[in-house]
Amino acid sequence: MNPSGGLVWHWHAWRHQHAWQESINQVGQWLEVTPTPSKELVLIGASAGWMMPSAWLQRFEKVTTFDIDLFAAPLFRRRHGPALKVSGTQLRCHTSDALTHLQPLLRAHNRAAILFDNVLGQIRFHHTSIDEASHRIEAITKALRGRSWGSVHDAYSGKVVPNQGPISQPHRMKTIQTPHHFSDENLMKTPGFAEFGKQLQPQGEWLDHLTANVFPEGTPIHHIAWPYSTHYCHWLQAGWVTE
């Protein structure tokens, strides 16, 4: 079973589109200002593109998606295919493990911009140890040197007080290193997280998704609140690297 996909995930995403709308808007606004000079886009971990605007995808002449989830490709075509047909954007969706075959994929699409769509933060769930997952993420980022690439992914996640009001999105900031787990008290004290943490009213320990060092130093990082459910929230990182 895929620990970060499948029908349960797609049902949950469909059901919570209204509650996620502010987060979706924030992701869209970030994408709109990202420098992507290439006319070809490769999406890794595309899922059904639940949090991605069709309008941004329409700027490309060719979009190629990869996801290990069997339901991702047909749902992506259903959600974004009609808009991409209007813009004349060529769409190809693949069901495969792009991370395992990253090097040949990069060679095959040597001029494409690469976007990891909510996948790098899931890597820790596909490995039995934190060290193994961390090394895997490091190897992926090393393979991308010299490429134009971006990622939106989980940075931290945890329980919150249910039924809170709207969460003000945090300002853009440089990402910082924190422990693999941290309590609500530590979250409140962590530089850059204090204002966001107060709004979230976190409960207990929050999980570090091991993505604090994904981007090269100096990369502008956008932090986005994602209320995954009424009692659980994710803190997303979004950044784009142009080398």
C-alpha positions as a printed NumPy array, in Angstrom:
array([[  0.   ,   0.   ,   0.   ],
       [  1.244,   3.491,  -0.837],
       [  1.641,   5.327,   2.506],
       [  1.244,   8.744,   0.858],
       [ -1.487,   8.258,  -1.73 ],
       [ -4.354,   6.055,  -2.86 ],
       [ -8.125,   6.438,  -2.942],
       [ -8.37 ,   7.52 ,   0.712],
       [ -6.047,  10.449,  -0.001],
       [ -7.941,  11.501,  -3.132],
       [-11.28 ,  11.282,  -1.358],
       [ -9.918,  13.375,   1.517],
       [ -8.496,  15.976,  -0.907],
       [-11.759,  16.22 ,  -2.848],
       [-13.792,  16.538,   0.35 ],
       [-11.588,  19.288,   1.827],
       [-11.121,  21.54 ,  -1.205],
       [-13.127,  24.349,   0.393],
       [-11.221,  24.17 ,   3.687],
       [ -7.919,  24.133,   1.782],
       [ -8.782,  27.036,  -0.512],
       [ -6.57 ,  29.624,   1.182],
       [ -3.611,  27.228,   1.073],
       [ -4.34 ,  26.452,  -2.585],
       [ -4.423,  30.19 ,  -3.308],
       [ -1.064,  30.631,  -1.583],
       [  0.518,  27.843,  -3.619],
       [ -0.901,  29.388,  -6.786],
       [  0.423,  32.838,  -5.914],
       [  3.862,  31.389,  -5.249],
       [  3.859,  29.549,  -8.576],
       [  2.806,  32.671, -10.458],
       [  5.932,  34.547,  -9.335],
       [  8.402,  31.693,  -9.836],
       [ 10.949,  32.158, -12.656],
       [ 10.417,  29.226, -15.044],
       [ 11.975,  30.15 , -18.405],
       [ 11.621,  26.595, -19.739],
       [  8.601,  25.727, -21.872],
       [  8.626,  22.164, -20.536],
       [  7.603,  21.116, -17.028],
       [  8.171,  17.79 , -15.296],
       [  5.967,  17.21 , -12.247],
       [  7.206,  14.57 ,  -9.802],
       [  4.663,  13.331,  -7.276],
       [  1.946,  15.144,  -9.167],
       [ -0.954,  13.209,  -7.605],
       [ -4.136,  14.682,  -9.126],
       [ -2.786,  18.215,  -8.894],
       [ -5.25 ,  18.984,  -6.117],
       [ -3.403,  22.119,  -4.969],
       [ -2.152,  23.285,  -8.359],
       [ -3.885,  25.846, -10.639],
       [ -4.503,  24.851, -14.244],
       [ -3.74 ,  28.438, -15.269],
       [ -0.103,  28.052, -14.205],
       [  0.262,  24.762, -16.057],
       [ -1.064,  26.443, -19.203],
       [  2.076,  28.576, -19.489],
       [  4.02 ,  25.479, -20.591],
       [  4.063,  23.841, -24.009],
       [  4.603,  20.392, -22.494],
       [  3.753,  18.981, -19.063],
       [  4.898,  15.503, -18.012],
       [  3.769,  14.008, -14.696],
       [  5.098,  11.09 , -12.647],
       [  3.472,   9.45 ,  -9.628],
       [  3.527,   5.958,  -8.137],
       [ -0.179,   6.225,  -7.28 ],
       [ -2.302,   4.3  ,  -9.807],
       [ -5.118,   6.832,  -9.518],
       [ -2.947,   9.931,  -9.947],
       [ -2.656,   9.963, -13.747],
       [ -6.356,   9.578, -14.621],
       [ -7.406,  12.074, -11.958],
       [ -4.767,  14.592, -13.076],
       [ -6.019,  14.324, -16.662],
       [ -9.597,  14.761, -15.464],
       [ -8.803,  17.828, -13.364],
       [ -6.351,  19.654, -15.64 ],
       [ -6.668,  18.015, -19.048],
       [ -9.493,  20.206, -20.422],
       [ -7.686,  23.464, -19.575],
       [ -4.407,  22.208, -21.023],
       [ -6.215,  21.173, -24.197],
       [ -7.478,  24.751, -24.556],
       [ -3.955,  26.166, -24.197],
       [ -2.49 ,  23.559, -26.558],
       [ -0.271,  22.192, -23.791],
       [  0.887,  18.634, -24.41 ],
       [  0.136,  16.468, -21.363],
       [  1.692,  13.083, -20.623],
       [  1.036,  11.282, -17.341],
       [  3.128,   8.333, -16.146],
       [  2.594,   5.87 , -13.312],
       [  6.143,   5.19 , -12.15 ],
       [  8.668,   5.842,  -9.383],
       [ 10.459,   8.916, -10.702],
       [ 12.611,   9.298,  -7.586],
       [ 14.191,   5.872,  -8.03 ],
       [ 14.943,   6.619, -11.689],
       [ 15.697,  10.319, -11.273],
       [ 19.016,  10.457, -13.145],
       [ 17.732,   8.954, -16.424],
       [ 14.583,  11.072, -16.119],
       [ 16.661,  14.248, -15.832],
       [ 18.698,  13.245, -18.868],
       [ 15.562,  12.495, -20.888],
       [ 14.124,  15.918, -19.995],
       [ 17.368,  17.859, -19.949],
       [ 15.771,  21.231, -20.678],
       [ 12.68 ,  20.903, -18.502],
       [ 11.914,  22.692, -15.268],
       [ 11.375,  20.161, -12.473],
       [  8.756,  20.565,  -9.759],
       [  8.417,  18.165,  -6.824],
       [  4.766,  18.414,  -5.866],
       [  4.313,  17.513,  -2.199],
       [  6.587,  14.48 ,  -2.454],
       [  9.917,  15.235,  -0.735],
       [  8.254,  15.545,   2.653],
       [  6.768,  12.067,   2.221],
       [ 10.114,  10.332,   1.784],
       [ 10.545,   9.654,   5.499],
       [  7.43 ,   7.44 ,   5.372],
       [  8.978,   5.287,   2.645],
       [ 12.091,   4.407,   4.677],
       [ 12.528,   2.547,   7.923],
       [ 15.061,   4.983,   9.415],
       [ 15.393,   8.757,   9.631],
       [ 19.023,   8.601,   8.522],
       [ 18.148,   6.598,   5.426],
       [ 15.383,   9.048,   4.509],
       [ 17.661,  12.05 ,   5.077],
       [ 20.376,  10.568,   2.85 ],
       [ 17.773,   9.887,   0.164],
       [ 16.597,  13.502,   0.181],
       [ 20.206,  14.732,   0.074],
       [ 20.978,  12.506,  -2.915],
       [ 17.965,  13.877,  -4.78 ],
       [ 18.952,  17.499,  -4.253],
       [ 22.545,  16.763,  -5.324],
       [ 21.272,  15.25 ,  -8.577],
       [ 19.497,  18.542,  -9.333],
       [ 22.586,  20.737,  -9.302],
       [ 22.687,  22.9  , -12.374],
       [ 18.953,  22.496, -13.039],
       [ 15.974,  24.804, -12.661],
       [ 13.774,  23.129, -10.085],
       [ 11.315,  23.777,  -7.326],
       [  9.467,  21.982,  -4.581],
       [  6.454,  22.426,  -2.368],
       [  6.521,  19.941,   0.478],
       [  5.714,  19.253,   4.111],
       [  8.15 ,  20.777,   6.545],
       [  6.329,  19.986,   9.8  ],
       [  2.959,  18.585,  10.779],
       [  1.005,  17.904,  13.922],
       [ -2.185,  18.133,  15.929],
       [ -3.877,  21.47 ,  16.586],
       [ -6.863,  22.739,  18.537],
       [ -9.911,  21.846,  16.391],
       [-12.232,  24.348,  14.728],
       [ -9.924,  27.315,  14.7  ],
       [-10.617,  30.389,  12.615],
       [ -8.708,  31.242,   9.402],
       [ -4.919,  31.01 ,   9.708],
       [ -2.955,  34.019,   8.497],
       [ -0.265,  32.808,   6.137],
       [  3.275,  33.353,   7.483],
       [  5.713,  35.665,   5.78 ],
       [  8.438,  34.427,   3.472],
       [ 11.491,  33.514,   5.5  ],
       [ 14.685,  31.546,   5.378],
       [ 14.235,  27.967,   6.501],
       [ 15.917,  26.904,   9.741],
       [ 17.078,  23.619,  11.24 ],
       [ 15.017,  22.124,  14.068],
       [ 14.931,  18.734,  15.859],
       [ 13.187,  15.745,  14.237],
       [ 10.356,  16.131,  16.751],
       [  9.458,  19.224,  18.716],
       [  6.817,  20.027,  21.29 ],
       [  4.287,  22.827,  21.165],
       [  6.421,  24.719,  23.685],
       [  9.543,  24.413,  21.488],
       [  7.541,  25.402,  18.425],
       [  6.494,  28.636,  20.089],
       [ 10.129,  29.457,  20.914],
       [ 11.616,  28.626,  17.508],
       [ 12.694,  31.772,  15.598],
       [ 10.394,  32.506,  12.68 ],
       [  7.72 ,  30.06 ,  13.861],
       [  6.422,  31.913,  16.91 ],
       [  3.618,  33.92 ,  15.273],
       [  2.436,  30.969,  13.212],
       [  2.653,  28.632,  16.199],
       [  0.459,  30.879,  18.315],
       [ -2.258,  30.779,  15.684],
       [ -2.057,  27.009,  15.309],
       [ -2.327,  26.249,  19.025],
       [ -0.286,  23.06 ,  18.443],
       [ -0.917,  19.994,  20.555],
       [  1.908,  17.726,  21.727],
       [  4.859,  16.877,  19.473],
       [  5.04 ,  17.926,  15.853],
       [  6.751,  15.821,  13.214],
       [  9.771,  17.028,  11.248],
       [  9.521,  15.814,   7.636],
       [ 13.328,  16.133,   7.219],
       [ 13.118,  18.83 ,   4.537],
       [ 14.823,  21.709,   6.36 ],
       [ 17.912,  21.464,   4.134],
       [ 16.26 ,  20.695,   0.788],
       [ 17.041,  24.069,  -0.779],
       [ 20.5  ,  25.611,  -1.221],
       [ 21.376,  28.328,   1.257],
       [ 19.913,  31.669,   0.263],
       [ 16.905,  30.239,  -1.575],
       [ 13.753,  32.297,  -0.834],
       [ 11.426,  30.026,   1.132],
       [  7.683,  30.544,   1.306],
       [  5.925,  28.971,   4.282],
       [  2.285,  28.055,   3.818],
       [ -0.238,  26.858,   6.394],
       [ -2.201,  23.812,   5.242],
       [ -5.11 ,  22.791,   7.518],
       [ -5.158,  19.136,   6.462],
       [ -8.143,  18.451,   8.711],
       [ -9.948,  20.114,  11.6  ],
       [ -7.423,  18.731,  14.09 ],
       [ -4.222,  18.32 ,  12.054],
       [ -2.149,  20.916,  10.232],
       [  0.868,  20.851,   7.918],
       [  3.43 ,  23.581,   7.481],
       [  4.495,  23.619,   3.828],
       [  7.731,  24.954,   2.368],
       [  7.815,  26.215,  -1.214],
       [ 10.939,  27.333,  -3.035],
       [ 12.441,  27.538,  -6.499],
       [ 16.099,  27.08 ,  -7.415],
       [ 17.531,  28.573, -10.596],
       [ 21.153,  27.626, -11.316]])
